[in-house]
């Protein structure tokens, strides 16, 4: 029978998650438990598969005199965590160990088929299987799967009913993910979790900004969700003057370049079907249409940032997602617009350093939080060590 919540084993395991290799003496100092209690808890956790018993201090070269101390460590490979970024157009998966270190990856493109539920579920299942294979891990090693989706999600993992889009993005993943605990979460919320370490004590919004704007919001250290999971949902931008829709920077760039087709000369980098993909390169060369489009994108981003800062009193807006790697010129123009306007507070605008991985890494972080919050409620495989060495992805 597993230990009860709040047991000495749970206290020692929490200490192990926060530590490297440790002795019973160190665990006593770190937990306040007695020696006999710590030793009994360690033995129990070794039997359950959560801890590994290491060489004693004499064998490790740390012994000085007296009886050598017994040493333990969290078994990082006792199980794995799976993070999934299930976007409309692309699925990305990362498999991580119990320290959150990514050991395997896989990705697949959905193209224009992402609204087909059967195709979407099949793509997620295939990508998870491929990532586990990349890590060299059997499916029964999975403890937690976190799936990030572009839709509001409440605490039960359900999305509100809408015109059908949210239903397609969150069609129910439980039937195809047969191992481990399943958590479904909003993708922008996961981006905020991924950005949490780099933002310190700041209240901030992680703003996914490619196809559509969506914000994961952390205020005073707490992730805001709302009763139906709608905190940070940006459909309200339909009503914001100068913005008019929740379309993100990437989607709006394509639209603005297309609208300016008649003014783009044949030799411009913007000419041709995929001209918007060279927008920032063209702007750097002084192309007048490109410079105008970048300025309009900056104005759009500045208005969205003012809205978030005015309503939530946040310190920073982190522009996240795949577009973050190239968004510097838009941030520069947005900062100019913010400086010209009479609004306070003016949020700091920064680009995420996590690029296209921000949601999947946030999903891994969420899975790790899930394990650490109540690890003994999870059942490890009978043989706790992984059946094959983990391959770095």
C-alpha positions as CSV (number, residue, x, y, z in Angstrom):
1,X,0.0,0.0,0.0
2,X,1.5,3.4,-1.0
3,X,2.3,5.9,1.8
4,X,-0.4,8.4,2.8
5,X,-0.2,12.0,1.7
6,X,1.9,14.0,4.1
7,X,3.9,10.9,5.2
8,X,7.5,10.9,6.0
9,X,8.2,9.2,2.7
10,X,6.6,12.2,0.9
11,X,8.7,14.6,2.9
12,X,11.9,12.8,2.1
13,X,10.9,12.5,-1.6
14,X,10.3,16.2,-1.8
15,X,13.8,16.7,-0.4
16,X,15.2,14.3,-3.0
17,X,13.6,16.3,-5.8
18,X,15.3,19.4,-4.6
19,X,18.7,17.8,-4.0
20,X,21.4,15.8,-5.7
21,X,22.9,12.8,-4.0
22,X,22.4,13.0,-0.2
23,X,23.1,11.2,3.0
24,X,20.6,10.4,5.7
25,X,22.3,13.1,7.9
26,X,21.8,15.7,5.2
27,X,18.1,14.6,4.8
28,X,17.6,14.9,8.6
29,X,18.9,18.5,8.5
30,X,16.8,19.3,5.4
31,X,13.5,17.8,6.6
32,X,13.6,17.9,10.4
33,X,12.8,14.2,10.7
34,X,14.6,11.8,13.0
35,X,17.3,9.5,11.7
36,X,15.2,6.3,12.1
37,X,12.3,8.0,10.2
38,X,14.6,9.2,7.4
39,X,16.2,5.8,7.0
40,X,12.9,4.0,7.0
41,X,11.5,6.4,4.4
42,X,14.5,6.0,2.2
43,X,14.3,2.3,2.3
44,X,10.6,2.5,1.4
45,X,11.2,4.9,-1.5
46,X,14.0,2.6,-2.8
47,X,11.5,-0.3,-2.8
48,X,8.9,1.9,-4.5
49,X,11.4,2.9,-7.2
50,X,11.7,6.6,-6.5
51,X,15.2,6.6,-4.9
52,X,18.4,4.8,-5.8
53,X,20.7,3.6,-3.0
54,X,24.2,4.7,-4.0
55,X,27.7,3.7,-2.9
56,X,28.4,4.8,0.6
57,X,30.6,7.7,1.4
58,X,33.7,5.6,1.7
59,X,33.2,4.1,-1.8
60,X,32.5,7.6,-3.1
61,X,35.7,9.0,-1.8
62,X,34.0,11.3,0.8
63,X,34.6,9.2,3.9
64,X,36.9,10.5,6.5
65,X,36.5,8.4,9.7
66,X,33.8,6.6,11.6
67,X,31.0,4.6,10.0
68,X,30.5,5.5,6.3
69,X,27.2,7.3,5.6
70,X,24.6,5.7,3.3
71,X,23.8,7.8,0.3
72,X,20.7,8.1,-1.9
73,X,19.5,10.0,-4.9
74,X,16.3,10.5,-6.8
75,X,16.1,8.0,-9.6
76,X,15.7,10.4,-12.5
77,X,14.8,7.6,-14.8
78,X,12.1,6.0,-12.7
79,X,9.5,7.4,-15.1
80,X,9.2,10.0,-17.8
81,X,7.1,13.1,-18.5
82,X,5.6,13.9,-21.9
83,X,5.0,17.5,-23.0
84,X,2.8,18.0,-26.1
85,X,2.3,21.2,-28.1
86,X,-0.8,20.3,-30.1
87,X,-1.2,23.4,-32.3
88,X,-3.6,23.7,-35.2
89,X,-0.8,23.4,-37.8
90,X,2.0,21.5,-36.0
91,X,2.4,19.0,-33.2
92,X,5.6,18.9,-31.1
93,X,6.5,16.5,-28.4
94,X,9.2,16.3,-25.8
95,X,10.0,13.4,-23.4
96,X,11.8,14.4,-20.2
97,X,13.1,12.6,-17.1
98,X,12.1,13.4,-13.5
99,X,14.5,16.4,-13.4
100,X,12.8,17.9,-16.5
101,X,15.8,17.1,-18.8
102,X,14.5,16.5,-22.3
103,X,15.6,13.1,-23.6
104,X,13.6,12.7,-26.7
105,X,11.7,14.8,-29.3
106,X,9.4,14.4,-32.3
107,X,7.3,16.8,-34.4
108,X,4.9,16.6,-37.3
109,X,3.2,19.1,-39.5
110,X,-0.6,19.1,-39.9
111,X,-0.6,21.7,-42.6
112,X,-4.2,22.5,-43.5
113,X,-5.6,19.3,-41.9
114,X,-5.5,20.4,-38.3
115,X,-9.2,21.0,-38.0
116,X,-9.9,17.3,-38.8
117,X,-10.3,15.7,-35.4
118,X,-9.3,12.2,-36.6
119,X,-6.1,13.5,-38.3
120,X,-5.3,15.7,-35.3
121,X,-5.6,12.9,-32.7
122,X,-3.7,10.5,-35.0
123,X,-0.9,13.1,-35.3
124,X,-0.6,13.5,-31.6
125,X,-0.5,9.8,-31.0
126,X,2.1,9.2,-33.6
127,X,4.3,12.1,-32.4
128,X,4.1,10.9,-28.8
129,X,5.2,7.4,-29.9
130,X,8.0,8.8,-32.0
131,X,9.3,10.9,-29.1
132,X,9.3,7.9,-26.7
133,X,11.2,5.9,-29.3
134,X,13.7,8.7,-29.7
135,X,14.2,8.6,-25.9
136,X,14.4,4.8,-25.9
137,X,11.5,4.6,-23.4
138,X,8.6,2.2,-23.3
139,X,5.1,3.7,-23.1
140,X,4.5,2.2,-19.7
141,X,7.2,4.5,-18.2
142,X,5.0,7.6,-18.8
143,X,3.9,9.2,-15.5
144,X,2.3,12.4,-16.8
145,X,1.3,13.7,-20.2
146,X,0.5,17.4,-20.6
147,X,-1.1,18.5,-23.8
148,X,-1.1,22.2,-24.7
149,X,-3.9,23.4,-27.0
150,X,-4.9,26.8,-28.6
151,X,-8.2,27.0,-26.6
152,X,-9.3,28.0,-23.1
153,X,-9.2,25.1,-20.7
154,X,-10.7,24.9,-17.2
155,X,-9.4,23.0,-14.2
156,X,-11.0,19.8,-15.4
157,X,-9.3,20.0,-18.8
158,X,-12.5,21.0,-20.7
159,X,-13.0,23.9,-23.1
160,X,-16.1,26.1,-23.4
161,X,-18.4,25.4,-26.3
162,X,-18.0,27.7,-29.2
163,X,-18.5,27.7,-33.0
164,X,-16.6,24.4,-33.3
165,X,-13.0,25.5,-33.3
166,X,-12.3,25.0,-29.6
167,X,-14.1,21.6,-29.8
168,X,-11.7,20.6,-32.6
169,X,-8.7,21.7,-30.7
170,X,-9.8,19.9,-27.5
171,X,-11.6,16.8,-28.8
172,X,-10.6,14.6,-25.9
173,X,-7.1,13.0,-25.8
174,X,-7.7,10.4,-23.0
175,X,-8.6,7.5,-25.3
176,X,-5.3,7.7,-27.3
177,X,-3.0,8.4,-24.4
178,X,-3.3,5.2,-22.4
179,X,-0.4,5.6,-20.0
180,X,0.1,8.1,-17.2
181,X,-2.0,10.9,-15.9
182,X,-3.3,13.3,-18.6
183,X,-3.5,17.0,-18.2
184,X,-4.9,19.3,-20.9
185,X,-3.9,23.0,-20.7
186,X,-4.1,26.2,-22.7
187,X,-0.9,26.7,-24.8
188,X,-0.4,30.3,-23.7
189,X,-0.6,29.3,-20.0
190,X,2.1,26.7,-20.7
191,X,4.2,29.4,-22.4
192,X,3.9,31.4,-19.2
193,X,5.1,28.5,-17.1
194,X,8.1,28.1,-19.4
195,X,8.9,31.8,-19.1
196,X,8.5,31.9,-15.4
197,X,12.1,31.2,-14.5
198,X,13.4,34.0,-16.7
199,X,10.9,36.6,-15.5
200,X,11.8,36.3,-11.8
201,X,9.4,38.2,-9.5
202,X,7.8,40.2,-12.4
203,X,4.1,40.0,-13.2
204,X,4.0,39.3,-16.9
205,X,2.2,38.1,-19.9
206,X,3.6,35.4,-22.2
207,X,2.0,36.5,-25.5
208,X,1.9,33.9,-28.2
209,X,2.0,36.0,-31.3
210,X,2.2,34.0,-34.5
211,X,-1.2,33.1,-36.0
212,X,-3.3,34.4,-33.2
213,X,-2.6,36.4,-30.0
214,X,-3.1,34.5,-26.8
215,X,-1.7,35.4,-23.4
216,X,-0.7,33.3,-20.4
217,X,-0.7,35.7,-17.5
218,X,1.2,35.6,-14.2
219,X,0.3,38.2,-11.6
220,X,2.0,38.3,-8.2
221,X,3.5,34.8,-8.9
222,X,0.1,33.2,-9.7
223,X,-1.0,32.0,-13.1
224,X,-4.4,33.4,-13.9
225,X,-7.0,31.0,-15.3
226,X,-10.6,32.1,-14.7
227,X,-13.7,30.1,-14.1
228,X,-13.8,28.7,-17.6
229,X,-10.1,29.0,-18.4
230,X,-10.6,32.1,-20.4
231,X,-8.1,34.4,-18.7
232,X,-5.8,35.7,-21.4
233,X,-8.2,34.8,-24.2
234,X,-7.8,37.6,-26.8
235,X,-11.1,37.6,-28.7
236,X,-11.7,40.9,-27.1
237,X,-9.3,42.4,-29.6
238,X,-12.2,42.5,-32.0
239,X,-13.3,45.5,-30.1
240,X,-10.0,47.3,-29.6
241,X,-9.5,50.3,-31.8
242,X,-6.5,50.0,-34.1
243,X,-6.3,46.2,-33.6
244,X,-9.7,44.8,-34.7
245,X,-9.0,41.1,-34.4
246,X,-6.9,38.6,-32.4
247,X,-4.8,37.8,-35.5
248,X,-1.1,37.5,-34.5
249,X,2.0,39.1,-35.9
250,X,2.7,36.4,-38.4
251,X,-0.9,36.3,-39.8
252,X,-1.2,40.1,-39.8
253,X,2.2,40.4,-41.6
254,X,0.9,38.2,-44.4
255,X,-2.3,40.2,-44.7
256,X,-0.6,43.6,-44.7
257,X,1.9,42.5,-47.4
258,X,-0.9,41.1,-49.5
259,X,-2.9,44.4,-49.2
260,X,0.2,46.3,-50.4
261,X,0.8,44.1,-53.5
262,X,0.1,46.9,-55.9
263,X,2.8,49.0,-54.3
264,X,5.5,46.3,-54.3
265,X,7.9,46.5,-57.3
266,X,8.9,43.3,-59.0
267,X,12.5,43.4,-57.6
268,X,11.4,43.7,-54.0
269,X,12.1,40.9,-51.5
270,X,8.3,41.2,-50.8
271,X,7.4,40.3,-54.3
272,X,6.1,36.8,-54.9
273,X,3.8,34.3,-53.1
274,X,5.9,34.0,-50.0
275,X,7.2,37.6,-49.8
276,X,6.0,38.2,-46.3
277,X,8.5,35.5,-45.1
278,X,11.3,38.0,-46.0
279,X,9.5,41.0,-44.4
280,X,12.2,41.7,-41.8
281,X,15.0,41.2,-44.2
282,X,13.4,43.7,-46.6
283,X,12.8,46.2,-43.8
284,X,16.4,46.1,-42.8
285,X,17.3,47.0,-46.3
286,X,15.0,50.0,-46.2
287,X,12.2,48.7,-48.4
288,X,9.5,51.3,-47.9
289,X,6.6,48.9,-47.9
290,X,8.4,46.6,-45.5
291,X,9.2,49.5,-43.2
292,X,5.6,50.6,-43.2
293,X,4.3,47.0,-42.4
294,X,6.8,46.6,-39.6
295,X,5.7,49.9,-38.1
296,X,2.0,48.9,-38.3
297,X,2.9,45.6,-36.6
298,X,4.7,47.5,-33.9
299,X,1.6,49.7,-33.4
300,X,-0.6,46.7,-33.1
301,X,1.7,45.0,-30.6
302,X,1.9,48.2,-28.6
303,X,-1.9,48.5,-28.4
304,X,-2.2,44.9,-27.2
305,X,0.5,45.4,-24.6
306,X,-1.1,48.6,-23.3
307,X,-4.4,46.7,-22.9
308,X,-2.8,43.9,-20.9
309,X,-0.7,46.3,-18.7
310,X,-3.7,48.6,-18.1
311,X,-6.0,45.8,-17.0
312,X,-3.6,43.7,-15.1
313,X,-0.8,46.1,-13.9
314,X,1.9,43.7,-15.3
315,X,5.5,44.6,-15.6
316,X,6.5,42.8,-18.8
317,X,5.1,41.4,-22.0
318,X,7.1,38.4,-23.4
319,X,6.5,37.9,-27.1
320,X,6.6,34.1,-27.4
321,X,6.3,31.4,-30.0
322,X,8.2,30.7,-33.2
323,X,8.0,34.3,-34.3
324,X,10.0,35.4,-31.2
325,X,13.3,34.7,-33.0
326,X,12.6,37.3,-35.7
327,X,10.4,39.8,-33.9
328,X,13.1,42.3,-32.8
329,X,12.2,45.0,-35.4
330,X,8.5,44.9,-34.4
331,X,9.5,45.2,-30.7
332,X,11.6,48.3,-31.6
333,X,8.7,50.0,-33.3
334,X,6.3,49.0,-30.5
335,X,8.6,50.6,-27.9
336,X,8.6,53.8,-29.9
337,X,4.9,53.9,-30.0
338,X,4.6,53.2,-26.3
339,X,7.0,56.0,-25.5
340,X,4.9,58.4,-27.6
341,X,1.6,57.5,-25.9
342,X,0.5,58.9,-22.5
343,X,-0.1,55.6,-20.7
344,X,1.2,54.3,-17.4
345,X,2.4,51.7,-16.6
346,X,4.3,51.0,-19.8
347,X,5.3,47.3,-19.8
348,X,8.8,46.1,-20.7
349,X,8.6,44.4,-24.1
350,X,11.0,41.4,-24.6
351,X,11.3,38.5,-27.0
352,X,11.2,35.0,-25.6
353,X,14.5,33.1,-25.9
354,X,12.7,29.7,-26.2
355,X,11.4,30.2,-29.7
356,X,9.1,27.5,-31.1
357,X,9.8,25.3,-28.1
358,X,8.1,27.5,-25.5
359,X,4.8,25.6,-25.3
360,X,6.3,22.1,-25.3
361,X,8.9,23.1,-22.6
362,X,6.0,24.7,-20.6
363,X,4.2,21.4,-20.9
364,X,7.2,19.6,-19.5
365,X,7.4,22.1,-16.6
366,X,3.7,21.6,-16.0
367,X,4.2,17.8,-15.9
368,X,7.0,18.2,-13.5
369,X,4.9,20.3,-11.2
370,X,2.2,17.6,-11.4
371,X,4.6,14.9,-10.3
372,X,6.2,17.0,-7.5
373,X,2.8,18.1,-6.1
374,X,1.8,14.5,-5.2
375,X,4.3,12.0,-6.4
376,X,3.2,9.1,-4.3
377,X,-0.2,9.1,-5.9
378,X,1.5,8.0,-9.1
379,X,2.4,4.3,-9.6
380,X,5.9,3.6,-11.0
381,X,6.5,0.6,-13.3
382,X,7.5,-2.6,-11.5
383,X,11.1,-2.2,-12.7
384,X,11.9,1.4,-12.0
385,X,15.0,1.7,-14.2
386,X,14.4,2.4,-17.8
387,X,14.7,-0.5,-20.1
388,X,17.1,1.3,-22.5
389,X,19.5,4.2,-22.2
390,X,17.9,7.5,-22.8
391,X,19.0,9.1,-26.1
392,X,19.5,12.8,-26.0
393,X,17.2,14.4,-28.6
